[in-house]
């Protein structure tokens, strides 16, 4: 007889107070992105409470990095790029966790929305521009005509898919306030460990199987 026991991997939601357990549910790359943001987010203000030393905080690496960014005038730009460019490229699960550390739990959908507007649509335009460039190359050199046309059609197809996906993400995030991972090579590389971990978890049916892969 099998003895049933709870599987914590299926009940770790954003409302869970154990932040580190939430991070561990992500893949390797997603974990590092969220941890780095949490590290930088803690540099905005010194810790409060008994036993906290503000002087020690000012000498911490997080405070020094934040001070450097503030002095160079790019702190807001870095925050925007990291929050919506990278944070908005994570999986839905990781975007919800990311939003928790940004104190925007109720507005997590903005990660998807602004990522689509400022990063997704421009990337689709870049695919179309690359396709146009390959088409011009095919007319300039007869020897490169066939591979250039093949590359052009591939770029156009990826541009159409990218634009359609980001338009869907924009509309769905506005109407239903849901988070979606974007379409593209870089988001796939970032999220692949999380996808594989979730696949392993969904396949793991036996109670004797370890639900969290190492």
N, CA and C atoms as a LAMMPS dump frame, in Angstrom:
ITEM: TIMESTEP
0
ITEM: NUMBER OF ATOMS
642
ITEM: BOX BOUNDS ff ff ff
-5.0000000000000000e+02 5.0000000000000000e+02
-5.0000000000000000e+02 5.0000000000000000e+02
-5.0000000000000000e+02 5.0000000000000000e+02
ITEM: ATOMS id mol type element x y z
1 1 1 N 0.836 -1.2 0
2 1 2 C 0 0 0
3 1 3 C 0.877 1.259 0
4 2 1 N 0.474 2.198 -0.823
5 2 2 C 1.206 3.444 -0.845
6 2 3 C 0.629 4.398 0.192
7 3 1 N 1.501 5.059 0.873
8 3 2 C 1.071 6.034 1.866
9 3 3 C 1.109 7.422 1.24
10 4 1 N -0.034 8.044 1.188
11 4 2 C -0.091 9.36 0.544
12 4 3 C 0.576 10.405 1.421
13 5 1 N 1.229 11.321 0.792
14 5 2 C 1.847 12.437 1.507
15 5 3 C 1.745 13.673 0.628
16 6 1 N 1.72 14.846 1.223
17 6 2 C 1.55 16.063 0.439
18 6 3 C 2.758 16.338 -0.433
19 7 1 N 2.504 16.846 -1.624
20 7 2 C 3.574 17.235 -2.534
21 7 3 C 3.65 18.757 -2.547
22 8 1 N 4.676 19.273 -1.931
23 8 2 C 4.758 20.721 -1.772
24 8 3 C 4.938 21.433 -3.095
25 9 1 N 5.445 20.72 -4.114
26 9 2 C 5.717 21.397 -5.377
27 9 3 C 4.438 21.871 -6.044
28 10 1 N 3.289 21.302 -5.709
29 10 2 C 2.044 21.684 -6.363
30 10 3 C 1.272 22.748 -5.583
31 11 1 N 1.737 23.102 -4.421
32 11 2 C 0.961 24.072 -3.639
33 11 3 C 1.779 25.312 -3.31
34 12 1 N 2.93 25.479 -3.92
35 12 2 C 3.719 26.667 -3.667
36 12 3 C 3.221 27.782 -4.579
37 13 1 N 2.389 28.643 -4.077
38 13 2 C 1.851 29.745 -4.854
39 13 3 C 2.426 31.041 -4.326
40 14 1 N 2.117 32.128 -5.022
41 14 2 C 2.72 33.402 -4.654
42 14 3 C 2.316 33.844 -3.259
43 15 1 N 1.139 33.428 -2.807
44 15 2 C 0.695 33.841 -1.489
45 15 3 C 1.5 33.18 -0.378
46 16 1 N 2.262 32.151 -0.689
47 16 2 C 3.074 31.483 0.303
48 16 3 C 4.125 32.437 0.833
49 17 1 N 4.281 32.482 2.158
50 17 2 C 5.227 33.411 2.737
51 17 3 C 6.668 32.985 2.601
52 18 1 N 6.942 31.731 2.28
53 18 2 C 8.314 31.251 2.174
54 18 3 C 8.864 31.64 0.811
55 19 1 N 9.476 32.821 0.729
56 19 2 C 9.933 33.343 -0.56
57 19 3 C 10.994 32.447 -1.187
58 20 1 N 11.866 31.897 -0.381
59 20 2 C 12.938 31.073 -0.943
60 20 3 C 12.387 29.795 -1.556
61 21 1 N 11.328 29.245 -0.967
62 21 2 C 10.694 28.076 -1.562
63 21 3 C 10.07 28.427 -2.902
64 22 1 N 9.509 29.612 -3.005
65 22 2 C 8.941 30.048 -4.278
66 22 3 C 10.025 30.136 -5.337
67 23 1 N 11.176 30.698 -4.983
68 23 2 C 12.266 30.833 -5.935
69 23 3 C 12.767 29.462 -6.364
70 24 1 N 12.827 28.514 -5.431
71 24 2 C 13.336 27.19 -5.76
72 24 3 C 12.436 26.461 -6.742
73 25 1 N 11.191 26.894 -6.894
74 25 2 C 10.307 26.263 -7.871
75 25 3 C 10.674 26.627 -9.296
76 26 1 N 11.498 27.661 -9.485
77 26 2 C 11.892 28.098 -10.816
78 26 3 C 13.108 27.307 -11.285
79 27 1 N 13.377 27.414 -12.585
80 27 2 C 14.574 26.812 -13.141
81 27 3 C 15.822 27.577 -12.724
82 28 1 N 16.98 27.064 -13.1
83 28 2 C 18.248 27.65 -12.637
84 28 3 C 18.383 29.107 -13.056
85 29 1 N 18.138 29.419 -14.327
86 29 2 C 18.321 30.79 -14.804
87 29 3 C 17.283 31.717 -14.189
88 30 1 N 16.028 31.272 -14.142
89 30 2 C 14.986 32.091 -13.528
90 30 3 C 15.276 32.402 -12.074
91 31 1 N 15.817 31.413 -11.34
92 31 2 C 16.154 31.648 -9.927
93 31 3 C 17.184 32.751 -9.781
94 32 1 N 18.225 32.723 -10.63
95 32 2 C 19.284 33.723 -10.514
96 32 3 C 18.765 35.117 -10.865
97 33 1 N 17.878 35.205 -11.856
98 33 2 C 17.308 36.499 -12.237
99 33 3 C 16.485 37.078 -11.09
100 34 1 N 15.657 36.239 -10.472
101 34 2 C 14.818 36.715 -9.365
102 34 3 C 15.673 37.064 -8.151
103 35 1 N 16.679 36.253 -7.855
104 35 2 C 17.536 36.53 -6.704
105 35 3 C 18.331 37.813 -6.902
106 36 1 N 18.811 38.038 -8.131
107 36 2 C 19.56 39.271 -8.386
108 36 3 C 18.66 40.482 -8.218
109 37 1 N 17.421 40.371 -8.686
110 37 2 C 16.514 41.507 -8.511
111 37 3 C 16.222 41.733 -7.033
112 38 1 N 16.003 40.665 -6.287
113 38 2 C 15.742 40.813 -4.86
114 38 3 C 16.942 41.44 -4.16
115 39 1 N 18.142 41.034 -4.581
116 39 2 C 19.376 41.593 -4.018
117 39 3 C 19.448 43.091 -4.275
118 40 1 N 19.118 43.522 -5.51
119 40 2 C 19.163 44.936 -5.839
120 40 3 C 18.014 45.702 -5.19
121 41 1 N 16.862 45.067 -5.069
122 41 2 C 15.699 45.735 -4.495
123 41 3 C 15.92 46.04 -3.019
124 42 1 N 16.683 45.205 -2.352
125 42 2 C 16.952 45.424 -0.94
126 42 3 C 17.914 46.574 -0.706
127 43 1 N 18.529 47.085 -1.788
128 43 2 C 19.499 48.171 -1.634
129 43 3 C 18.836 49.539 -1.568
130 44 1 N 17.535 49.616 -1.752
131 44 2 C 16.857 50.911 -1.718
132 44 3 C 16.805 51.503 -0.315
133 45 1 N 16.702 50.657 0.681
134 45 2 C 16.551 51.191 2.035
135 45 3 C 17.234 50.247 3.027
136 46 1 N 17.769 50.779 4.115
137 46 2 C 18.408 49.924 5.115
138 46 3 C 17.381 49.086 5.854
139 47 1 N 17.772 47.922 6.34
140 47 2 C 16.838 47.074 7.083
141 47 3 C 16.448 47.721 8.399
142 48 1 N 15.22 47.44 8.805
143 48 2 C 14.709 47.992 10.049
144 48 3 C 14.491 46.885 11.065
145 49 1 N 14.512 47.273 12.326
146 49 2 C 14.264 46.299 13.368
147 49 3 C 15.454 46.144 14.285
148 50 1 N 15.26 45.418 15.387
149 50 2 C 16.359 45.227 16.346
150 50 3 C 17.49 44.406 15.739
151 51 1 N 18.701 44.802 16.077
152 51 2 C 19.858 44.07 15.596
153 51 3 C 20.315 44.482 14.213
154 52 1 N 19.639 45.448 13.561
155 52 2 C 20.015 45.894 12.224
156 52 3 C 20.95 47.09 12.33
157 53 1 N 22.024 47.056 11.591
158 53 2 C 23.031 48.106 11.638
159 53 3 C 23 48.888 10.334
160 54 1 N 22.449 50.126 10.339
161 54 2 C 22.409 50.922 9.105
162 54 3 C 23.786 51.184 8.527
163 55 1 N 24.792 51.352 9.379
164 55 2 C 26.142 51.614 8.892
165 55 3 C 26.679 50.422 8.1
166 56 1 N 26.398 49.229 8.598
167 56 2 C 26.836 48.026 7.871
168 56 3 C 26.107 47.897 6.549
169 57 1 N 24.847 48.318 6.518
170 57 2 C 24.08 48.261 5.278
171 57 3 C 24.678 49.165 4.208
172 58 1 N 25.115 50.379 4.617
173 58 2 C 25.661 51.324 3.645
174 58 3 C 26.941 50.812 3.011
175 59 1 N 27.622 49.905 3.683
176 59 2 C 28.842 49.342 3.117
177 59 3 C 28.627 48.029 2.398
178 60 1 N 27.376 47.597 2.269
179 60 2 C 27.081 46.323 1.609
180 60 3 C 27.234 46.448 0.093
181 61 1 N 27.493 45.333 -0.599
182 61 2 C 27.618 45.388 -2.062
183 61 3 C 26.371 45.918 -2.749
184 62 1 N 25.18 45.543 -2.235
185 62 2 C 23.938 46.013 -2.858
186 62 3 C 23.841 47.527 -2.8
187 63 1 N 24.167 48.117 -1.647
188 63 2 C 24.085 49.572 -1.5
189 63 3 C 25.116 50.271 -2.383
190 64 1 N 26.296 49.697 -2.506
191 64 2 C 27.33 50.303 -3.345
192 64 3 C 26.926 50.291 -4.817
193 65 1 N 26.337 49.177 -5.273
194 65 2 C 25.895 49.099 -6.664
195 65 3 C 24.782 50.096 -6.913
196 66 1 N 23.83 50.174 -5.985
197 66 2 C 22.727 51.127 -6.144
198 66 3 C 23.248 52.556 -6.146
199 67 1 N 24.221 52.856 -5.307
200 67 2 C 24.793 54.202 -5.262
201 67 3 C 25.482 54.531 -6.587
202 68 1 N 26.202 53.576 -7.145
203 68 2 C 26.876 53.791 -8.427
204 68 3 C 25.866 54.062 -9.532
205 69 1 N 24.783 53.301 -9.554
206 69 2 C 23.758 53.513 -10.578
207 69 3 C 23.089 54.873 -10.41
208 70 1 N 22.844 55.271 -9.158
209 70 2 C 22.229 56.575 -8.913
210 70 3 C 23.149 57.714 -9.347
211 71 1 N 24.449 57.579 -9.084
212 71 2 C 25.388 58.633 -9.446
213 71 3 C 25.527 58.783 -10.951
214 72 1 N 25.444 57.695 -11.672
215 72 2 C 25.581 57.766 -13.131
216 72 3 C 24.273 58.135 -13.818
217 73 1 N 23.179 58.212 -13.056
218 73 2 C 21.915 58.64 -13.628
219 73 3 C 21.184 57.578 -14.423
220 74 1 N 21.587 56.333 -14.302
221 74 2 C 20.933 55.281 -15.088
222 74 3 C 20.172 54.307 -14.199
223 75 1 N 19.955 54.685 -12.956
224 75 2 C 19.287 53.767 -12.041
225 75 3 C 17.88 53.434 -12.524
226 76 1 N 17.101 54.46 -12.908
227 76 2 C 15.738 54.208 -13.357
228 76 3 C 15.712 53.394 -14.641
229 77 1 N 16.641 53.707 -15.547
230 77 2 C 16.692 52.963 -16.814
231 77 3 C 17.034 51.498 -16.58
232 78 1 N 17.985 51.257 -15.675
233 78 2 C 18.374 49.876 -15.368
234 78 3 C 17.209 49.14 -14.72
235 79 1 N 16.509 49.798 -13.809
236 79 2 C 15.353 49.172 -13.162
237 79 3 C 14.273 48.82 -14.184
238 80 1 N 14.019 49.749 -15.113
239 80 2 C 12.981 49.509 -16.123
240 80 3 C 13.375 48.342 -17.03
241 81 1 N 14.622 48.357 -17.513
242 81 2 C 15.072 47.296 -18.413
243 81 3 C 15.065 45.936 -17.722
244 82 1 N 15.528 45.922 -16.472
245 82 2 C 15.594 44.638 -15.766
246 82 3 C 14.199 44.157 -15.386
247 83 1 N 13.341 45.088 -14.934
248 83 2 C 12.008 44.694 -14.479
249 83 3 C 11.152 44.204 -15.624
250 84 1 N 11.065 44.999 -16.694
251 84 2 C 10.133 44.675 -17.777
252 84 3 C 10.798 43.967 -18.952
253 85 1 N 12.083 44.226 -19.17
254 85 2 C 12.768 43.534 -20.259
255 85 3 C 13.11 42.097 -19.915
256 86 1 N 13.656 41.89 -18.71
257 86 2 C 14.044 40.54 -18.29
258 86 3 C 12.945 39.899 -17.449
259 87 1 N 12.426 40.631 -16.468
260 87 2 C 11.361 40.073 -15.638
261 87 3 C 10.121 39.724 -16.444
262 88 1 N 9.795 40.538 -17.446
263 88 2 C 8.641 40.259 -18.289
264 88 3 C 8.858 39.155 -19.291
265 89 1 N 10.099 38.663 -19.403
266 89 2 C 10.409 37.565 -20.32
267 89 3 C 10.386 36.211 -19.632
268 90 1 N 10.095 36.196 -18.326
269 90 2 C 10.067 34.938 -17.59
270 90 3 C 8.746 34.208 -17.817
271 91 1 N 8.649 33.005 -17.281
272 91 2 C 7.39 32.264 -17.349
273 91 3 C 6.334 32.947 -16.489
274 92 1 N 5.082 32.531 -16.653
275 92 2 C 4.007 33.121 -15.849
276 92 3 C 4.286 32.944 -14.366
277 93 1 N 4.689 31.747 -13.982
278 93 2 C 4.984 31.463 -12.575
279 93 3 C 6.077 32.383 -12.052
280 94 1 N 7.148 32.546 -12.834
281 94 2 C 8.257 33.379 -12.385
282 94 3 C 7.907 34.863 -12.402
283 95 1 N 7.053 35.28 -13.315
284 95 2 C 6.628 36.679 -13.324
285 95 3 C 5.829 37.014 -12.061
286 96 1 N 4.996 36.082 -11.606
287 96 2 C 4.244 36.308 -10.378
288 96 3 C 5.175 36.437 -9.169
289 97 1 N 6.214 35.61 -9.143
290 97 2 C 7.186 35.684 -8.05
291 97 3 C 7.979 36.984 -8.147
292 98 1 N 8.397 37.316 -9.376
293 98 2 C 9.148 38.547 -9.605
294 98 3 C 8.342 39.757 -9.146
295 99 1 N 7.044 39.768 -9.47
296 99 2 C 6.182 40.888 -9.088
297 99 3 C 6.06 40.998 -7.579
298 100 1 N 6.137 39.878 -6.88
299 100 2 C 6.043 39.9 -5.41
300 100 3 C 7.164 40.739 -4.817
301 101 1 N 8.377 40.591 -5.334
302 101 2 C 9.504 41.341 -4.809
303 101 3 C 9.502 42.789 -5.294
304 102 1 N 8.694 43.076 -6.299
305 102 2 C 8.564 44.443 -6.799
306 102 3 C 7.384 45.15 -6.143
307 103 1 N 6.744 44.488 -5.182
308 103 2 C 5.573 45.027 -4.483
309 103 3 C 4.466 45.381 -5.46
310 104 1 N 4.274 44.529 -6.464
311 104 2 C 3.213 44.755 -7.439
312 104 3 C 2.459 43.452 -7.698
313 105 1 N 2.127 42.744 -6.596
314 105 2 C 1.439 41.461 -6.727
315 105 3 C 0.14 41.585 -7.495
316 106 1 N -0.592 42.688 -7.269
317 106 2 C -1.88 42.873 -7.925
318 106 3 C -1.733 43.402 -9.345
319 107 1 N -0.517 43.77 -9.727
320 107 2 C -0.283 44.321 -11.067
321 107 3 C 0.787 43.545 -11.806
322 108 1 N 0.87 42.256 -11.529
323 108 2 C 1.891 41.439 -12.18
324 108 3 C 1.704 41.404 -13.693
325 109 1 N 0.472 41.567 -14.153
326 109 2 C 0.212 41.528 -15.59
327 109 3 C 0.959 42.632 -16.34
328 110 1 N 1.348 43.694 -15.63
329 110 2 C 2.087 44.786 -16.275
330 110 3 C 3.448 44.334 -16.765
331 111 1 N 4.009 43.306 -16.152
332 111 2 C 5.267 42.758 -16.654
333 111 3 C 5.094 42.254 -18.085
334 112 1 N 4.023 41.491 -18.317
335 112 2 C 3.738 40.987 -19.656
336 112 3 C 3.368 42.124 -20.605
337 113 1 N 2.523 43.043 -20.138
338 113 2 C 2.046 44.126 -20.989
339 113 3 C 3.191 45.005 -21.484
340 114 1 N 4.018 45.495 -20.565
341 114 2 C 5.094 46.403 -20.961
342 114 3 C 6.216 45.672 -21.682
343 115 1 N 6.43 44.397 -21.357
344 115 2 C 7.411 43.624 -22.108
345 115 3 C 6.984 43.481 -23.562
346 116 1 N 5.694 43.272 -23.788
347 116 2 C 5.193 43.148 -25.158
348 116 3 C 5.333 44.459 -25.925
349 117 1 N 4.973 45.575 -25.264
350 117 2 C 4.966 46.874 -25.942
351 117 3 C 6.375 47.35 -26.252
352 118 1 N 7.269 47.3 -25.267
353 118 2 C 8.587 47.919 -25.42
354 118 3 C 9.677 46.961 -25.894
355 119 1 N 9.445 45.657 -25.804
356 119 2 C 10.477 44.703 -26.198
357 119 3 C 9.971 43.692 -27.229
358 120 1 N 8.73 43.227 -27.073
359 120 2 C 8.211 42.207 -27.977
360 120 3 C 7.945 42.724 -29.378
361 121 1 N 7.173 43.808 -29.494
362 121 2 C 6.857 44.378 -30.806
363 121 3 C 8.117 44.859 -31.52
364 122 1 N 9.042 45.564 -30.858
365 122 2 C 10.288 45.937 -31.542
366 122 3 C 11.088 44.738 -32.039
367 123 1 N 11.073 43.632 -31.29
368 123 2 C 11.793 42.442 -31.76
369 123 3 C 11.141 41.859 -33.004
370 124 1 N 9.797 41.942 -33.095
371 124 2 C 9.108 41.499 -34.303
372 124 3 C 9.495 42.377 -35.488
373 125 1 N 9.58 43.683 -35.253
374 125 2 C 10.021 44.596 -36.318
375 125 3 C 11.453 44.28 -36.756
376 126 1 N 12.286 43.869 -35.8
377 126 2 C 13.668 43.517 -36.155
378 126 3 C 13.702 42.292 -37.063
379 127 1 N 12.822 41.316 -36.83
380 127 2 C 12.746 40.151 -37.712
381 127 3 C 12.348 40.566 -39.128
382 128 1 N 11.362 41.471 -39.242
383 128 2 C 10.941 41.94 -40.56
384 128 3 C 12.065 42.704 -41.256
385 129 1 N 12.797 43.528 -40.495
386 129 2 C 13.917 44.27 -41.073
387 129 3 C 15.013 43.319 -41.55
388 130 1 N 15.269 42.269 -40.775
389 130 2 C 16.268 41.285 -41.192
390 130 3 C 15.825 40.572 -42.473
391 131 1 N 14.532 40.275 -42.562
392 131 2 C 14.018 39.651 -43.78
393 131 3 C 14.2 40.538 -44.996
394 132 1 N 13.941 41.835 -44.837
395 132 2 C 14.15 42.774 -45.936
396 132 3 C 15.625 42.816 -46.332
397 133 1 N 16.504 42.789 -45.346
398 133 2 C 17.93 42.798 -45.636
399 133 3 C 18.37 41.566 -46.413
400 134 1 N 17.869 40.4 -46.04
401 134 2 C 18.214 39.176 -46.767
402 134 3 C 17.664 39.205 -48.196
403 135 1 N 16.496 39.81 -48.369
404 135 2 C 15.943 39.925 -49.723
405 135 3 C 16.815 40.812 -50.601
406 136 1 N 17.295 41.915 -50.055
407 136 2 C 18.204 42.779 -50.809
408 136 3 C 19.503 42.059 -51.129
409 137 1 N 19.97 41.261 -50.184
410 137 2 C 21.199 40.502 -50.411
411 137 3 C 21.027 39.482 -51.53
412 138 1 N 19.833 38.897 -51.628
413 138 2 C 19.596 37.899 -52.68
414 138 3 C 19.622 38.521 -54.074
415 139 1 N 19.265 39.792 -54.176
416 139 2 C 19.299 40.465 -55.482
417 139 3 C 20.683 41.005 -55.81
418 140 1 N 21.512 41.206 -54.79
419 140 2 C 22.849 41.77 -55.018
420 140 3 C 23.85 40.712 -55.448
421 141 1 N 23.71 39.512 -54.934
422 141 2 C 24.669 38.442 -55.248
423 141 3 C 23.884 37.217 -55.697
424 142 1 N 24.085 36.832 -56.957
425 142 2 C 23.34 35.689 -57.49
426 142 3 C 23.718 34.391 -56.8
427 143 1 N 24.978 34.282 -56.376
428 143 2 C 25.415 33.045 -55.726
429 143 3 C 24.741 32.848 -54.376
430 144 1 N 24.34 33.949 -53.745
431 144 2 C 23.721 33.863 -52.415
432 144 3 C 22.212 33.987 -52.489
433 145 1 N 21.637 33.853 -53.688
434 145 2 C 20.212 34.105 -53.843
435 145 3 C 19.353 33.116 -53.056
436 146 1 N 19.609 31.816 -53.236
437 146 2 C 18.771 30.8 -52.597
438 146 3 C 18.887 30.837 -51.067
439 147 1 N 20.122 30.802 -50.5
440 147 2 C 20.195 30.863 -49.023
441 147 3 C 19.67 32.176 -48.458
442 148 1 N 19.859 33.275 -49.206
443 148 2 C 19.362 34.566 -48.712
444 148 3 C 17.844 34.594 -48.697
445 149 1 N 17.22 34.056 -49.735
446 149 2 C 15.762 34.01 -49.769
447 149 3 C 15.218 33.102 -48.668
448 150 1 N 15.905 31.979 -48.446
449 150 2 C 15.472 31.076 -47.376
450 150 3 C 15.551 31.775 -46.022
451 151 1 N 16.646 32.516 -45.806
452 151 2 C 16.79 33.252 -44.547
453 151 3 C 15.743 34.361 -44.443
454 152 1 N 15.442 35.007 -45.58
455 152 2 C 14.441 36.08 -45.575
456 152 3 C 13.063 35.54 -45.212
457 153 1 N 12.664 34.431 -45.821
458 153 2 C 11.349 33.861 -45.522
459 153 3 C 11.272 33.377 -44.076
460 154 1 N 12.372 32.826 -43.589
461 154 2 C 12.402 32.392 -42.187
462 154 3 C 12.243 33.584 -41.244
463 155 1 N 12.936 34.685 -41.564
464 155 2 C 12.834 35.889 -40.729
465 155 3 C 11.424 36.458 -40.757
466 156 1 N 10.805 36.468 -41.957
467 156 2 C 9.435 36.97 -42.057
468 156 3 C 8.476 36.1 -41.241
469 157 1 N 8.652 34.77 -41.33
470 157 2 C 7.777 33.862 -40.583
471 157 3 C 7.937 34.068 -39.078
472 158 1 N 9.18 34.223 -38.621
473 158 2 C 9.411 34.447 -37.194
474 158 3 C 8.864 35.806 -36.765
475 159 1 N 8.944 36.792 -37.658
476 159 2 C 8.384 38.103 -37.35
477 159 3 C 6.875 38.057 -37.184
478 160 1 N 6.205 37.316 -38.078
479 160 2 C 4.748 37.179 -37.984
480 160 3 C 4.362 36.468 -36.691
481 161 1 N 5.051 35.364 -36.386
482 161 2 C 4.756 34.614 -35.162
483 161 3 C 5.015 35.469 -33.924
484 162 1 N 6.127 36.219 -33.949
485 162 2 C 6.466 37.057 -32.807
486 162 3 C 5.44 38.164 -32.617
487 163 1 N 5.046 38.815 -33.717
488 163 2 C 4.059 39.893 -33.621
489 163 3 C 2.717 39.371 -33.132
490 164 1 N 2.291 38.215 -33.655
491 164 2 C 1.002 37.646 -33.238
492 164 3 C 1.02 37.287 -31.757
493 165 1 N 2.12 36.69 -31.305
494 165 2 C 2.222 36.293 -29.908
495 165 3 C 2.192 37.511 -28.983
496 166 1 N 2.912 38.552 -29.373
497 166 2 C 2.963 39.727 -28.504
498 166 3 C 1.662 40.514 -28.52
499 167 1 N 0.955 40.545 -29.643
500 167 2 C -0.363 41.168 -29.664
501 167 3 C -1.332 40.417 -28.759
502 168 1 N -1.236 39.086 -28.787
503 168 2 C -2.072 38.285 -27.888
504 168 3 C -1.721 38.56 -26.432
505 169 1 N -0.427 38.627 -26.114
506 169 2 C -0.002 38.898 -24.746
507 169 3 C -0.497 40.259 -24.274
508 170 1 N -0.415 41.257 -25.154
509 170 2 C -0.881 42.588 -24.795
510 170 3 C -2.371 42.581 -24.48
511 171 1 N -3.161 42.022 -25.388
512 171 2 C -4.612 42.04 -25.209
513 171 3 C -5.042 41.206 -24.005
514 172 1 N -4.452 40.022 -23.852
515 172 2 C -4.861 39.158 -22.749
516 172 3 C -4.449 39.745 -21.398
517 173 1 N -3.289 40.382 -21.353
518 173 2 C -2.864 40.987 -20.087
519 173 3 C -3.755 42.166 -19.722
520 174 1 N -4.255 42.887 -20.728
521 174 2 C -5.158 44.003 -20.463
522 174 3 C -6.553 43.535 -20.061
523 175 1 N -7.053 42.525 -20.776
524 175 2 C -8.427 42.09 -20.555
525 175 3 C -8.562 41.148 -19.36
526 176 1 N -7.611 40.209 -19.247
527 176 2 C -7.723 39.175 -18.208
528 176 3 C -6.648 39.281 -17.127
529 177 1 N -5.713 40.225 -17.309
530 177 2 C -4.663 40.461 -16.317
531 177 3 C -3.878 39.191 -16.005
532 178 1 N -3.478 38.504 -17.063
533 178 2 C -2.671 37.294 -16.912
534 178 3 C -1.272 37.524 -17.462
535 179 1 N -0.332 36.773 -16.938
536 179 2 C 1.054 36.858 -17.395
537 179 3 C 1.327 35.751 -18.42
538 180 1 N 2.141 36.086 -19.408
539 180 2 C 2.532 35.126 -20.437
540 180 3 C 4.013 35.307 -20.75
541 181 1 N 4.696 34.196 -20.974
542 181 2 C 6.082 34.258 -21.431
543 181 3 C 6.102 34.642 -22.907
544 182 1 N 7.103 35.389 -23.35
545 182 2 C 7.161 35.793 -24.753
546 182 3 C 7.689 34.684 -25.655
547 183 1 N 7.579 34.917 -26.965
548 183 2 C 8.095 34.009 -27.976
549 183 3 C 9.432 34.548 -28.47
550 184 1 N 10.436 33.679 -28.522
551 184 2 C 11.744 34.116 -29.009
552 184 3 C 12.85 33.22 -28.506
553 185 1 N 14.022 33.416 -29.089
554 185 2 C 15.17 32.572 -28.73
555 185 3 C 15.65 32.848 -27.315
556 186 1 N 15.828 34.129 -26.985
557 186 2 C 16.336 34.484 -25.651
558 186 3 C 15.369 34.065 -24.546
559 187 1 N 14.056 34.353 -24.672
560 187 2 C 13.134 33.855 -23.636
561 187 3 C 13.151 32.334 -23.503
562 188 1 N 13.314 31.631 -24.636
563 188 2 C 13.364 30.172 -24.565
564 188 3 C 14.588 29.703 -23.79
565 189 1 N 15.735 30.339 -24.031
566 189 2 C 16.952 29.971 -23.307
567 189 3 C 16.786 30.255 -21.817
568 190 1 N 16.187 31.412 -21.486
569 190 2 C 16.004 31.78 -20.079
570 190 3 C 15.055 30.811 -19.374
571 191 1 N 13.978 30.442 -20.057
572 191 2 C 12.909 29.669 -19.408
573 191 3 C 13.015 28.166 -19.593
574 192 1 N 13.929 27.716 -20.437
575 192 2 C 14.026 26.274 -20.696
576 192 3 C 14.234 25.457 -19.423
577 193 1 N 15.136 25.851 -18.501
578 193 2 C 15.261 25.064 -17.263
579 193 3 C 13.959 24.987 -16.47
580 194 1 N 13.185 26.074 -16.441
581 194 2 C 11.903 26.048 -15.731
582 194 3 C 10.919 25.121 -16.429
583 195 1 N 10.87 25.171 -17.765
584 195 2 C 9.98 24.277 -18.502
585 195 3 C 10.336 22.811 -18.24
586 196 1 N 11.637 22.51 -18.25
587 196 2 C 12.061 21.128 -18.021
588 196 3 C 11.728 20.689 -16.596
589 197 1 N 11.881 21.604 -15.649
590 197 2 C 11.573 21.265 -14.255
591 197 3 C 10.079 21.022 -14.087
592 198 1 N 9.261 21.848 -14.736
593 198 2 C 7.81 21.652 -14.656
594 198 3 C 7.39 20.365 -15.351
595 199 1 N 8.066 20.028 -16.466
596 199 2 C 7.763 18.77 -17.155
597 199 3 C 8.108 17.583 -16.278
598 200 1 N 9.253 17.651 -15.63
599 200 2 C 9.655 16.575 -14.714
600 200 3 C 8.631 16.431 -13.591
601 201 1 N 8.15 17.553 -13.108
602 201 2 C 7.186 17.533 -12
603 201 3 C 5.849 16.931 -12.432
604 202 1 N 5.424 17.252 -13.68
605 202 2 C 4.143 16.727 -14.151
606 202 3 C 4.223 15.236 -14.44
607 203 1 N 5.404 14.757 -14.834
608 203 2 C 5.577 13.327 -15.118
609 203 3 C 5.696 12.526 -13.832
610 204 1 N 6.17 13.186 -12.784
611 204 2 C 6.44 12.498 -11.523
612 204 3 C 5.125 12.163 -10.823
613 205 1 N 4.628 10.988 -11.023
614 205 2 C 3.334 10.586 -10.463
615 205 3 C 3.462 9.765 -9.185
616 206 1 N 4.534 9.009 -9.069
617 206 2 C 4.672 8.101 -7.925
618 206 3 C 4.982 8.893 -6.668
619 207 1 N 4.453 8.484 -5.537
620 207 2 C 4.729 9.164 -4.277
621 207 3 C 6.153 8.937 -3.821
622 208 1 N 6.814 7.917 -4.348
623 208 2 C 8.184 7.672 -3.968
624 208 3 C 9.168 8.479 -4.81
625 209 1 N 8.653 9.185 -5.824
626 209 2 C 9.53 9.949 -6.7
627 209 3 C 9.757 11.323 -6.103
628 210 1 N 10.982 11.779 -6.166
629 210 2 C 11.299 13.108 -5.65
630 210 3 C 10.702 14.143 -6.596
631 211 1 N 9.851 14.981 -6.078
632 211 2 C 9.119 15.929 -6.922
633 211 3 C 9.987 17.075 -7.382
634 212 1 N 11.006 17.417 -6.626
635 212 2 C 11.866 18.54 -6.997
636 212 3 C 13.193 18.014 -7.494
637 213 1 N 13.487 18.133 -8.791
638 213 2 C 14.769 17.668 -9.292
639 213 3 C 15.886 18.503 -8.721
640 214 1 N 17.072 17.967 -8.646
641 214 2 C 18.183 18.734 -8.064
642 214 3 C 18.567 19.885 -8.965
